[in-house]
Amino acid sequence: MSVKVYERILDLFEAEGINTLFGIPDPNFVHLFQLAEERGWNVVAPHHEESAGFMAEAVSRMTGKAAVCIGTLGPGLANLAGAIMCAKVENSPVIFLGGQRARITEQRVRRGRIQFVKQTALVENSVKYSASIEYAEQTDEIIREGLRKALSGTPGPVYIEYPQHVILEDIDDKPVLPPSAYRLVGQTAGQNWIDEAARLVAAAKQPILLVGHGVHTSRAGASVKELADLMACPVIQTSGGTSFIEGLEDRTFPYGFSKSAVDAVVKSDLCIAIGTELGEPVHFGRGRHWVANEENRKWILIEQDPTSIGVNRSIDVPLVGDLRAVVPQLVDALKDSPRTATPEVAQWIADDAAQLAELAETAPSGRSPVHPARLIVEATKDFPADGIMVRDGGATTIFGWTYSQAKPHDVMWNQNFGHLGTGLPYAVGAGVAAGGKRPMMLITGDSSFQFHIAELETAARLNLPLVCVVATDYAWGLEVGVYKRTFGHGSRETGVHWGTDTRFDKIAEGFGCYGEYVEKDSEIAPAIKRAYESGKTAVIHVAIDPVANSEEMPSYDEFRTWYAEGQQ
């Protein structure tokens, strides 16, 4: 018995637990799209291939599995390029499928071919694996290799294309190997290293956990909570790992933006780093806040990719393996000797809560347009406990780090690559992954929101419970601030201002969404409440103070220290 190649591709993905597909169908993919829908897959067609890539990336973050996105040959792949690079830098296991004209290994001498470039070569430096299915019998081996590459070591994207002549070819319908036969996950660390890590934990007086993006994208929060409870220590969030683990909200502090976090880092004599590359935003684990007590601090790094050990800083105990397996190993090793929290932990918890309350109290209020700090406070103070928070924009995100009153368990934003415009597609992807049942909020700047504003129609079509709060100053606020700091106040600010007649609430209504216009801070929370009650995807246009947005960004000096290229 035989099946078509596109059927076999779906079989292989289904064996991996994948059942969602993003992209704009073309002749290479119409059969695959139609069959996926018949099988009950979520098939989402956005308005731009780059959006499709971001949506797929959001699904991978929400599920801990690989996700799938397609793009048509030529221009479709060109549109995917930004999303592919983003997935690489954000360590997101997305399978990008591309169409192609015909076999490209054959040496044809032609000119003027329509929609044709050698695509695998174009993207190979931005993916972990790049291949073309040029013969039907290659389907299993190439799809499986793509899944292996995407999910093993440091996760990341792969690119696989299948040319037009392969689409409808037949292939043997042999049993699909189960995921355990080819997924390189679940790798445990050597017991000798686990024993040494347990010894360091027992000897430590003031340990901390440094928790990064990987903990949340691998959905490993529950086991990390067990470890934090046994160690009775604070959790320090990297800037990429800003989702809060349920049950640890009160003793989780953002690195660099919380006084408690800084004090805990300085006083720590042991740091266990989980799901983080120890990159520039945490000063490679050896600069800035780490310097004062460096000689007394031991380091344990849980890392799946052995080539990453000791790159950015020296490590005392490397626990090489999948954090989903290694953290439970360490938990088992510590169960018989739980630690007691030091008095400093309670003080850090109290100080952090007081700092957050003070920020809420002191954020400038009563202004029209609204001060961006007050916008963040008002938008987040009643954020639903089960909600998904999405961030986008420059200045708006910087205000959000400091002033947010919410501690959501799922946060989406683009930290490593810094790609603006991801917010709305991320929200759509996260909403699809959550079955459209969890309330979502996108807090974004106006300039970033316009990158993929057409996806409001996609969100409305899917009836997602999403409220987009758009901080509107009709400018690239972060860049306006750069002009002022570079050339002084009153200088020309070329290319960073745009028309002031745009109304995002009206645009939203045009897409079939709910819209409101707000210019007083007292109106923000009620508008958000009405937006959720409307039962529609919604946009709240909030007019914000452009001067404050460009000149009063909190912790901006701390943010600038992320760019640590010169650090040795």
C-alpha positions in Angstrom: 0.0 0.0 0.0 1.2 3.5 -0.8 0.4 7.1 0.2 1.3 10.4 -1.3 4.4 12.3 -0.1 2.3 15.1 1.5 0.3 12.4 3.4 3.5 10.9 4.7 4.8 14.2 5.9 1.7 14.7 8.0 2.1 11.2 9.4 5.6 11.9 10.4 4.7 15.2 12.1 1.7 13.6 13.9 4.0 10.9 15.4 5.8 13.9 17.0 2.6 15.2 18.5 2.4 18.1 16.0 -1.1 19.1 14.8 -0.9 22.8 13.9 0.2 24.3 10.6 0.8 28.0 9.7 1.3 29.4 6.3 -0.3 30.7 3.0 -1.1 27.7 0.8 0.3 27.6 -2.8 0.3 24.8 -5.4 3.0 23.0 -3.5 0.9 22.9 -0.3 -2.8 22.9 -1.1 -3.0 19.1 -0.9 -1.2 19.1 2.5 -3.4 21.9 3.8 -6.6 20.2 2.8 -5.6 16.9 4.3 -4.4 18.5 7.5 -7.7 20.2 8.0 -9.6 16.9 7.3 -7.4 15.3 10.0 -8.4 17.9 12.6 -5.2 20.0 12.5 -5.3 23.7 13.4 -4.6 25.2 10.0 -4.0 28.9 10.2 -3.4 31.1 7.1 -2.2 34.6 8.1 -1.5 37.5 5.8 2.2 37.4 5.7 4.7 34.4 5.8 6.8 36.2 8.4 3.8 36.3 10.6 3.3 32.6 10.0 6.8 31.9 11.2 6.3 34.0 14.4 3.0 32.2 15.1 4.7 28.8 14.7 7.5 29.9 17.0 4.9 30.9 19.7 3.4 27.4 19.4 6.8 25.8 20.0 7.2 28.0 23.1 3.8 27.1 24.5 4.0 23.4 23.8 7.7 22.5 24.2 7.5 20.7 20.8 8.6 21.5 17.3 6.1 23.6 15.3 5.5 23.8 11.5 5.3 26.7 9.1 5.3 26.8 5.3 6.2 29.3 2.7 5.8 29.2 -1.1 8.9 29.1 -3.3 10.7 32.3 -4.0 8.9 35.3 -2.4 7.3 33.1 0.3 10.7 32.0 1.5 12.0 35.6 1.2 9.2 36.6 3.6 10.0 33.8 6.0 13.7 34.9 6.2 13.2 37.2 9.2 11.2 34.6 11.1 13.8 31.9 10.3 16.7 34.1 11.7 14.6 35.0 14.7 13.9 31.3 15.5 17.6 30.6 15.3 18.6 33.3 17.7 15.7 32.6 20.0 16.5 28.8 20.0 13.0 27.9 18.8 12.5 24.4 17.1 10.4 25.4 14.1 10.2 23.3 11.0 10.1 25.6 8.0 8.7 23.9 4.9 9.3 25.5 1.5 8.1 24.8 -2.0 10.5 24.6 -4.9 10.3 24.3 -8.7 12.2 21.1 -9.5 15.3 19.1 -8.6 18.1 21.6 -8.1 21.0 19.3 -7.9 20.8 18.7 -11.6 23.0 21.2 -13.5 20.5 23.1 -15.7 21.8 26.1 -17.6 18.8 28.4 -17.8 17.9 32.1 -17.6 14.7 33.9 -16.6 13.2 31.1 -14.5 10.0 32.1 -12.6 10.1 32.2 -8.7 13.3 30.2 -8.6 16.4 30.5 -6.4 18.5 27.9 -4.7 16.8 28.3 -1.4 18.6 25.7 0.8 21.9 27.5 0.3 20.3 30.9 1.1 19.1 29.9 4.5 21.6 27.3 5.6 23.5 29.7 7.9 20.3 30.6 9.7 19.1 27.0 10.5 20.5 23.9 12.1 19.7 21.8 9.0 18.7 22.6 5.4 17.6 20.0 2.9 15.5 19.3 -0.2 13.3 16.2 -0.7 14.2 15.6 -4.3 13.1 11.9 -4.4 10.0 10.5 -2.7 11.9 7.8 -0.8 13.9 10.5 1.0 10.9 11.8 2.8 11.2 9.8 6.0 14.9 10.3 6.4 14.9 14.0 5.8 11.9 14.8 7.9 13.3 12.7 10.8 16.7 14.3 10.5 15.0 17.7 10.6 13.2 16.8 13.8 16.4 15.4 15.3 18.3 18.6 14.5 15.6 20.9 15.7 15.1 19.2 19.0 18.6 18.1 20.0 21.4 20.1 21.6 20.4 23.7 21.6 17.0 23.8 19.9 16.5 25.7 16.7 14.9 25.9 13.3 15.4 23.7 10.2 14.5 24.2 6.6 13.1 21.5 4.4 11.7 21.9 0.9 10.0 19.6 -1.5 9.9 20.4 -5.2 6.7 20.3 -7.3 7.5 17.0 -8.9 7.6 15.3 -5.5 4.2 16.5 -4.2 2.0 13.8 -5.6 4.5 11.0 -5.8 3.7 7.7 -4.0 5.7 6.3 -1.1 5.4 3.1 0.8 3.0 3.4 3.7 5.2 1.6 6.3 4.7 2.1 10.0 6.1 5.4 11.3 8.7 5.0 14.0 7.6 6.4 17.4 9.1 9.6 18.5 11.3 7.9 21.1 13.2 6.2 18.3 14.6 9.5 16.9 14.0 12.3 19.4 17.2 13.2 21.2 15.5 14.5 24.3 15.5 13.2 27.9 19.3 12.9 28.2 20.4 12.7 31.8 23.6 13.9 33.3 26.3 11.7 34.7 25.7 10.6 38.3 29.1 11.7 39.4 28.3 15.2 38.3 24.9 15.1 40.0 26.6 14.0 43.2 29.1 16.9 43.0 26.3 19.3 42.3 24.5 18.1 45.4 27.6 18.5 47.4 28.0 22.2 46.3 24.3 22.8 47.2 24.8 21.4 50.7 27.9 23.5 51.2 26.4 26.8 50.0 25.2 29.4 52.4 23.3 31.7 49.9 22.4 29.8 46.7 20.3 31.2 43.8 18.7 29.8 40.7 19.2 31.7 37.5 16.3 30.7 35.3 16.2 31.5 31.6 14.0 31.2 28.5 14.6 27.5 28.1 12.8 26.6 31.3 9.6 28.0 30.0 9.8 26.9 26.4 10.6 23.3 27.6 7.6 23.6 30.0 9.8 22.5 32.9 8.5 24.9 35.5 7.1 22.3 37.9 10.4 20.5 38.3 12.3 23.7 38.7 9.8 24.7 41.4 10.6 21.4 43.2 14.3 22.3 43.0 13.7 25.9 44.3 11.7 24.6 47.2 14.3 22.1 48.2 17.0 24.8 48.0 14.8 27.4 49.7 16.4 30.1 47.5 15.4 33.0 45.3 14.8 32.6 41.6 16.5 35.2 39.4 14.9 35.7 36.0 17.0 36.4 33.0 15.5 39.0 30.6 14.5 36.2 28.3 12.9 34.1 31.0 10.3 36.5 32.2 7.5 33.9 32.7 6.8 33.3 36.4 6.8 29.7 37.6 3.6 28.9 39.4 4.1 28.9 43.2 7.4 30.9 43.0 6.0 34.3 42.1 6.9 36.0 45.4 10.6 35.0 45.3 11.2 35.5 41.7 13.1 38.7 40.9 14.2 40.1 37.5 17.9 40.3 37.0 19.1 43.9 37.0 15.7 45.5 37.4 15.0 44.5 41.0 17.0 45.6 44.0 16.4 42.3 45.5 17.7 40.5 42.5 20.9 42.5 42.5 21.5 42.0 46.2 20.8 38.2 45.9 23.2 38.0 43.0 26.0 39.9 44.8 25.6 37.8 48.0 25.2 34.4 46.3 27.9 31.8 46.8 26.4 29.3 44.4 24.5 29.9 41.2 22.6 27.1 39.3 21.9 28.3 35.8 19.0 26.6 34.0 17.8 27.2 30.5 20.1 30.2 29.8 23.1 30.8 27.6 24.6 33.2 30.1 24.7 35.8 27.4 25.1 39.6 27.3 21.8 40.5 29.2 23.2 38.7 32.3 26.7 40.0 31.6 28.0 36.6 30.8 27.6 35.6 34.4 30.8 37.4 35.3 30.4 41.2 34.7 28.6 44.0 36.5 26.5 42.5 39.4 28.5 39.3 39.5 31.9 41.0 40.0 31.7 41.8 43.7 31.6 38.2 45.0 33.1 36.3 42.1 35.9 34.6 44.0 33.5 33.0 46.4 30.8 31.9 44.0 30.5 28.4 42.5 28.6 27.7 39.3 26.5 24.8 38.1 25.2 24.9 34.6 22.5 22.7 33.2 23.0 22.6 29.5 22.0 20.2 26.7 24.7 21.3 24.3 28.2 20.2 25.6 29.9 22.7 23.3 28.3 25.6 25.3 30.0 24.6 28.5 32.6 27.1 29.7 32.2 29.4 26.7 31.0 32.7 28.3 32.4 31.8 31.8 34.1 29.0 33.6 31.7 26.4 35.2 32.5 24.3 38.3 29.9 21.6 37.7 28.6 21.0 34.1 25.4 19.0 34.1 25.1 18.1 30.4 21.7 16.9 29.4 18.1 17.9 28.8 16.9 20.1 31.6 13.6 18.2 31.6 15.6 15.1 32.8 18.5 16.7 34.7 16.5 19.0 37.0 14.5 15.9 38.3 17.8 14.1 38.8 19.1 17.0 41.0 15.7 17.1 42.8 16.1 13.4 43.7 19.6 13.9 44.9 18.5 16.7 47.3 15.2 15.3 48.6 16.7 13.8 51.8 18.5 17.1 52.7 16.2 20.1 52.0 17.7 23.5 52.9 16.2 26.1 55.2 15.7 29.6 53.8 18.1 32.2 55.1 16.7 35.4 56.7 17.8 37.3 53.6 15.3 35.5 51.4 12.3 36.8 53.4 13.8 40.2 53.3 14.3 40.1 49.6 10.7 39.0 49.1 9.5 41.9 51.3 11.7 44.4 49.6 10.7 43.3 46.1 7.0 43.6 47.0 7.5 47.0 48.5 9.4 48.1 45.4 6.6 47.0 43.1 4.0 48.7 45.3 6.0 51.9 45.3 6.3 51.9 41.6 2.6 51.5 41.2 2.0 54.4 43.7 4.6 56.8 42.2 4.0 56.2 38.5 2.9 59.7 37.2 -0.9 59.9 37.0 -3.5 62.4 36.0 -1.8 63.3 32.7 -3.3 63.5 29.3 -1.7 62.1 27.2 -0.9 59.3 29.6 2.5 58.8 31.1 3.8 55.4 29.8 4.7 54.2 33.3 1.1 54.7 34.4 -0.1 52.9 31.3 1.8 49.8 32.3 0.5 49.9 35.8 -3.1 50.4 34.8 -3.0 47.8 32.1 -1.3 45.1 34.2 -2.8 45.6 37.7 -5.8 43.4 37.0 -4.3 41.0 34.5 -6.0 37.6 34.7 -4.1 35.0 36.7 -4.3 32.5 33.8 -3.5 35.0 31.1 -0.8 35.0 28.5 1.2 38.2 28.3 2.9 39.3 25.1 5.3 42.2 24.7 6.5 44.2 21.7 8.2 47.5 21.1 11.3 49.3 22.3 10.5 52.0 24.9 7.1 50.4 25.8 8.9 47.1 26.7 11.5 49.0 28.8 8.7 50.6 30.8 7.1 47.2 31.1 10.1 45.5 32.7 10.0 48.0 35.6 6.4 48.9 36.1 4.4 45.7 35.3 2.2 44.6 38.2 1.4 41.2 36.7 3.3 38.0 37.3 2.0 35.8 34.4 3.1 32.2 33.9 3.4 32.6 30.2 5.2 35.6 28.7 6.0 36.0 25.0 8.6 38.5 23.7 11.5 38.6 21.4 14.5 39.2 23.7 17.6 37.7 22.0 17.0 38.8 18.5 15.2 42.1 19.3 12.9 41.7 16.3 10.1 44.3 16.5 6.7 43.4 15.1 6.6 39.9 16.6 3.9 40.7 19.2 0.7 40.3 17.3 1.8 37.1 15.5 3.2 35.7 18.8 -0.2 36.4 20.4 -2.1 34.6 17.6 0.2 31.6 17.8 0.0 31.4 21.6 -3.8 31.7 21.4 -4.0 28.8 18.9 -1.7 26.7 21.2 -4.0 27.5 24.1 -7.1 26.5 22.2 -8.4 30.1 22.3 -9.4 29.6 25.9 -6.9 31.7 27.9 -7.2 35.5 28.0 -4.2 37.3 26.4 -2.9 40.8 26.4 -0.4 42.4 24.0 1.3 45.5 25.3 3.0 47.1 22.4 4.3 50.4 21.0 2.5 51.8 18.0 5.4 51.5 15.6 5.9 47.8 16.3 2.2 47.1 16.2 2.1 48.3 12.5 4.6 45.7 11.3 1.9 42.9 11.1 -1.3 44.8 11.9 -3.1 42.8 9.2 -3.0 39.8 11.6 -5.8 41.5 13.6 -8.0 40.0 11.0 -6.5 36.6 11.7 -7.0 37.0 15.4 -10.6 38.1 14.8 -11.3 35.2 12.4 -10.0 32.8 15.1 -12.1 34.6 17.8 -9.1 34.9 20.1 -9.6 36.5 23.5 -6.8 39.0 22.9 -6.6 42.6 24.0 -4.0 44.7 22.4 -3.0 47.8 24.4 -1.2 50.1 22.0 1.0 52.9 23.5 0.7 55.6 20.9 3.1 58.5 20.5 3.3 58.5 16.7 7.0 57.9 16.8 9.8 55.4 17.2 10.1 56.4 20.9 13.3 54.6 21.7 15.0 56.1 18.6 13.7 59.6 19.4 15.5 59.2 22.8 18.7 58.2 20.9 18.5 61.3 18.8 18.2 63.5 21.9 21.0 61.8 23.8 23.2 61.9 20.7 22.6 65.4 19.3 20.8 67.2 22.2 17.2 68.4 22.7 15.8 70.4 19.8 18.0 68.6 17.1 16.5 67.1 14.0 14.9 63.7 14.5 15.0 62.3 11.0 12.8 59.3 10.1 11.4 58.6 13.6 8.0 60.4 13.4 4.9 59.6 11.5 1.4 60.9 10.9 -0.7 61.7 13.9 -4.1 60.9 12.3 -3.8 57.2 12.8 -6.5 55.6 15.0 -5.8 52.0 16.0 -9.2 51.6 17.5 -10.8 52.5 14.2 -8.4 50.2 12.3 -9.5 47.4 14.7 -13.1 48.0 14.1 -12.4 47.8 10.3 -11.0 44.3 10.9 -14.1 43.2 12.9 -12.5 43.8 16.3 -13.5 45.8 19.3 -11.8 49.2 19.6 -11.5 52.0 22.2 -9.6 55.3 22.3 -8.1 56.3 25.6 -6.3 59.5 26.6 -6.7 59.4 30.4 -5.1 56.8 32.7 -8.3 56.4 34.7 -10.0 55.1 31.5 -7.4 52.3 30.8 -8.5 49.6 33.2 -12.3 50.1 32.4 -11.6 50.0 28.7 -9.7 46.7 29.0 -12.5 45.2 31.1 -15.0 46.2 28.4 -12.7 44.8 25.7 -12.6 41.3 27.4 -16.4 41.4 27.9 -17.0 42.2 24.2 -16.0 38.7 23.3 -13.9 40.0 20.4 -10.3 40.5 19.7 -9.8 44.1 20.8 -7.5 47.1 20.5 -7.1 49.9 23.1 -5.5 52.9 21.5 -3.8 54.8 24.4 -2.4 58.2 23.7 0.9 58.5 25.6 3.2 61.4 26.4 5.9 61.4 23.7 8.4 63.3 25.8 8.1 60.9 28.7 8.3 58.0 26.4 11.6 59.1 24.9 13.3 60.7 27.9 12.1 58.9 31.1 12.6 55.2 30.3 13.4 53.5 33.6 16.5 51.4 34.1 17.7 52.5 30.6 21.3 52.6 31.8 20.9 49.0 33.0 19.5 48.0 29.6 22.4 49.6 27.8 24.9 47.4 29.7 23.4 44.4 27.8 25.5 45.3 24.8 28.6 43.9 26.4 30.7 43.1 23.3 33.8 44.6 25.0 33.5 42.5 28.1 36.3 40.0 28.6 
